[in-house]
Amino acid sequence: MHLVDIMIGLIIFGYAGYSLVRFTKKAKKGKCATCEVEPTCKTACDDVNWDHVIAEALKK
C-alpha cells in the first residue's frame, strides 16, 4: 500500500509541475497567448477601439 501512495503523490506533483511550467511559458508570450479566442482573433487586443466596439454592441 505504501508504494501506491508514493505513485499517486508523484503523479499529482508531476502534473502540478507540468501545469506550472506550461503556465509560465504562456505568460512569457504575453496576454494574447492565454486568450481563449486567440486562434480565431483577427486583431490585436491593444489595437481595438473598445469605445467603438461597445457602441456597436449597444446599437443591436
C-alpha positions in Angstrom: 0.0 0.0 0.0 2.9 2.3 0.7 4.2 2.1 -3.0 0.7 3.0 -4.3 0.7 6.2 -2.1 4.1 7.2 -3.4 3.0 6.7 -7.0 -0.2 8.7 -6.5 1.8 11.5 -4.9 4.3 11.5 -7.8 1.5 11.7 -10.3 -0.1 14.6 -8.5 3.1 16.6 -8.1 4.3 15.8 -11.6 1.1 17.1 -13.1 1.3 20.2 -10.9 4.8 20.9 -12.1 3.8 20.4 -15.7 0.9 22.8 -15.3 3.2 25.4 -13.7 5.8 25.2 -16.5 3.1 25.4 -19.2 1.5 28.4 -17.5 4.8 30.3 -17.2 5.7 29.6 -20.9 2.3 31.1 -21.9 2.7 34.0 -19.6 6.1 34.9 -21.2 4.4 35.1 -24.6 2.0 37.8 -23.5 -1.7 38.2 -22.9 -2.8 37.1 -26.4 -1.2 33.6 -25.8 -3.5 33.0 -22.9 -6.7 34.3 -24.6 -9.3 31.7 -25.4 -10.2 33.3 -28.7 -6.5 33.7 -29.8 -6.7 31.1 -32.6 -9.5 33.0 -34.3 -8.5 36.5 -33.3 -8.3 38.9 -36.3 -7.0 41.9 -34.5 -4.5 42.5 -31.7 -6.2 43.3 -28.3 -4.2 46.5 -27.9 -5.3 47.9 -31.3 -9.1 47.5 -30.6 -11.1 50.7 -30.0 -13.2 49.5 -27.2 -15.5 52.5 -27.2 -16.4 51.8 -30.8 -17.0 48.1 -30.1 -19.2 48.9 -27.1 -21.2 51.4 -29.1 -21.7 48.9 -31.9 -22.9 46.3 -29.5 -25.4 48.6 -27.9 -26.9 49.5 -31.2 -28.0 45.9 -31.8 
